[in-house]
Amino acid sequence: MAKQLGMVVDAGLCIDCKGCMAACKVANEVPGDNWRNWIKSGDADWQAKKRGRMVFQPGNCMQCDKPSCVSACPTGATYKSKADGVVVIDRGLCIGCGQCIKACPYGARFRNEKLKVADKCDFCSSRRAVGLEPACVSTCPTKARAFGDLNDPASPAGKLMAQNKDKATQVVNAHSNTDPNIYYLGDAGLKSWPVKAQMPGAFEFWKNLADPAVKVVVGLTGLGVLAMLGKQLMLKNDAPPPEEHGEEGHHE
Amino acid sequence: MSSPKMIPRHTKAGIFIHWFNAACWFFLLFSGLALIQNPELNPLGAWYPGAVRAVFGGGANLLVAHWVVALLWLAVWVVYLFWGMNRFVAPFLHSTFTLEPNRDIQWMIKKNLQMTLGYKMMAKLVKPLGYDGHLPPQEYYNAGQKLAAQGIIMGALVLIGTGFIMLFSKYFLTAADTWLVQWSITVHFIAAGVTTALLILHIYMAAISKEERPAFISMFTGTVPAEYAKHHHQLWYEELEEK
């Protein structure tokens, strides 16, 4: 099976300390109010056991198998890497149109306040390049996040996946499953927050109307030109009526 | 064979700007098409952006090449517009944007039929409209050239406007205003499509059709045979005769 980097998260271990968020911000120089990852708080259950209970759900870009952000990108600046299944952004090719930001059901993307182009979690590509785990994984004090190739039982995440084949769940919107690669063990907490994956209006208009219309217009023009060429080849001696040669050719 | 009488039609500056323009449009069209890479769009198929990007060493380089040529194209045009405003630009705009509906609608109908079906069929088909089989006399530019020029000028303005929004959105748009970039991409594509259709016609008429061959040659030499001017641009020819 192809390599697919992902995470297996045990939400029950998360204590909402925000260490992963801080570590990510530092490791990836994420500016200002921008965040590449999050912790979603579930509703408090005061009836549970003696002290009540609350589930915290850590998350970040899910590196989906069917990424709606990639579908919404007109230039291919964002794409799913064939090598490791991470959804990456080519910043040189990104013109900052923001359609991927709208298309993501998880709100995992944002317009980088400094660079003014789309930005999101890439599982810390710069840290992985030197053999380190993503910053959020390394820093987590309760080890709620496990990272690695989901299809490799030797990796921390792959091992958990193999052990919990039927129990690991994805957090998805009921109307648009993008097949995310972050799996949760046990009670994942808040489930209904992802929005429906939707293509932005300008993209839909392009795809459904502008693209076919332009193809028809250019195609018909091509056909018209071919008809003219056909006539040019068939009717070799096509000349105006002789009267036209006189200056007063227009009266008959 | 004695050489036919030639009359000047294009200046050296006009010839230069034409071919400079043609080269830039050609590059911008084919690089622009390769900047689209999405399975749901890909106007020429998925192989095309891949192949062009490989030549340029990646999509990011292709994007830079696209806007560098676009800005160069625009800069040369701005210089030309200011330098030649009175001599070339104003007269060109005046003549291409002045239509005489009766004459020009008739010419468009007849010329299209004649180009596809020939003079005989055209004469038959326009008879019910009360027209004869002659093309109405034309000015320096014929009605088709005028409409094409209008379309291409307006298309170019849209391409420039949307191109600027895409290129400089990082410097003046807030995150909430990026919808403007999104629609710019779509509108840029539409404007490029419409102007491409007009350019297909333009290239056929000039470079392939036999009737306009002298006009094509004049884009290199600057002159057309007097006979050609008399038959294809009669009003212009008569104007020259009067001078």
Chai-1 contact restraints between the chains, C-beta under 6 A:
chainA,res_idxA,chainB,res_idxB,connection_type,confidence,min_distance_angstrom,max_distance_angstrom,comment,restraint_id
A,P74,B,I36,contact,1.0,0.0,6.0,A-B,restraint_1
A,P74,B,N38,contact,1.0,0.0,6.0,A-B,restraint_2
A,P74,B,I185,contact,1.0,0.0,6.0,A-B,restraint_3
A,T75,B,L35,contact,1.0,0.0,6.0,A-B,restraint_4
A,T75,B,Q37,contact,1.0,0.0,6.0,A-B,restraint_5
A,G76,B,Q37,contact,1.0,0.0,6.0,A-B,restraint_6
A,G92,B,A60,contact,1.0,0.0,6.0,A-B,restraint_7
A,L93,B,G59,contact,1.0,0.0,6.0,A-B,restraint_8
A,L93,B,A60,contact,1.0,0.0,6.0,A-B,restraint_9
A,L93,B,L63,contact,1.0,0.0,6.0,A-B,restraint_10
A,I95,B,M166,contact,1.0,0.0,6.0,A-B,restraint_11
A,G96,B,S169,contact,1.0,0.0,6.0,A-B,restraint_12
A,G96,B,K170,contact,1.0,0.0,6.0,A-B,restraint_13
A,C97,B,V181,contact,1.0,0.0,6.0,A-B,restraint_14
A,C97,B,Q182,contact,1.0,0.0,6.0,A-B,restraint_15
A,C97,B,I185,contact,1.0,0.0,6.0,A-B,restraint_16
A,G98,B,T178,contact,1.0,0.0,6.0,A-B,restraint_17
A,Q99,B,Q182,contact,1.0,0.0,6.0,A-B,restraint_18
A,R111,B,A175,contact,1.0,0.0,6.0,A-B,restraint_19
A,K116,B,K170,contact,1.0,0.0,6.0,A-B,restraint_20
A,P200,B,Q182,contact,1.0,0.0,6.0,A-B,restraint_21
A,A202,B,Q182,contact,1.0,0.0,6.0,A-B,restraint_22
A,A202,B,W183,contact,1.0,0.0,6.0,A-B,restraint_23
A,A202,B,T186,contact,1.0,0.0,6.0,A-B,restraint_24
A,F205,B,T186,contact,1.0,0.0,6.0,A-B,restraint_25
A,W206,B,T186,contact,1.0,0.0,6.0,A-B,restraint_26
A,K207,B,E40,contact,1.0,0.0,6.0,A-B,restraint_27
A,A210,B,T186,contact,1.0,0.0,6.0,A-B,restraint_28
A,A210,B,I190,contact,1.0,0.0,6.0,A-B,restraint_29
A,D211,B,L41,contact,1.0,0.0,6.0,A-B,restraint_30
A,V214,B,G193,contact,1.0,0.0,6.0,A-B,restraint_31
A,V217,B,A197,contact,1.0,0.0,6.0,A-B,restraint_32
A,V218,B,G193,contact,1.0,0.0,6.0,A-B,restraint_33
A,V218,B,T196,contact,1.0,0.0,6.0,A-B,restraint_34
A,V218,B,A197,contact,1.0,0.0,6.0,A-B,restraint_35
A,T221,B,A197,contact,1.0,0.0,6.0,A-B,restraint_36
A,T221,B,I200,contact,1.0,0.0,6.0,A-B,restraint_37
A,V225,B,I200,contact,1.0,0.0,6.0,A-B,restraint_38
A,V225,B,Y204,contact,1.0,0.0,6.0,A-B,restraint_39
A,A227,B,T116,contact,1.0,0.0,6.0,A-B,restraint_40
A,M228,B,M115,contact,1.0,0.0,6.0,A-B,restraint_41
A,M228,B,T116,contact,1.0,0.0,6.0,A-B,restraint_42
A,K231,B,T116,contact,1.0,0.0,6.0,A-B,restraint_43
A,L235,B,G118,contact,1.0,0.0,6.0,A-B,restraint_44
A,D238,B,G118,contact,1.0,0.0,6.0,A-B,restraint_45
A,D238,B,Y119,contact,1.0,0.0,6.0,A-B,restraint_46
A,P240,B,Y119,contact,1.0,0.0,6.0,A-B,restraint_47
A,P241,B,G133,contact,1.0,0.0,6.0,A-B,restraint_48
A,E244,B,H134,contact,1.0,0.0,6.0,A-B,restraint_49
